[in-house]
Amino acid sequence: MNAKSSMRDRLETAARLERRKEAFALQEIEGNPLTPDEKAMFEMFDREGWSDERRRAHILAQFAHKPDISATE
């Protein structure tokens, strides 16, 4: 890895971290804060370098396995 790609990787990582922080803050402002497990999931995505497509598939799979709580109300 050369110096340019290393610097680019660090900048991309910093930008992704900043976007994640903003997203977490917006969720709180909207009255729908993420749980600690949800925050950990997004941190894991970044740490392990998951692609956007893989992230999306994982999240959609999580919803497919959760019961619809509105049906019980």
FENRAZI-V34629 format. One line per field, one symbol per residue. ss: DSSP state (@ for helix, = for strand, . for the rest). phi: phi as a letter, one per 30 degrees, with the letter a starting at -180 (. if undefined). burial: + if it has 16 or more other ideal C-beta (glycine too) atoms within 10 Angstrom, else -. A space follows every 50 residues. Layout:
# FENRAZI-V34629
ss=???
phi=???
burial=???
This chain:
# FENRAZI-V34629
ss=..@@@@@@@@@@@@@@@@@@@@@@@@@@@......@@@@@@@@@@@@@.. .@@@@@@@@@@@@@....@@@@.
phi=.dddddddddddddddddddddddddddedibdddeddddddddedecid deddeeddddddddccdddddcc
burial=-----------------------------------------+--+----- -----------------------
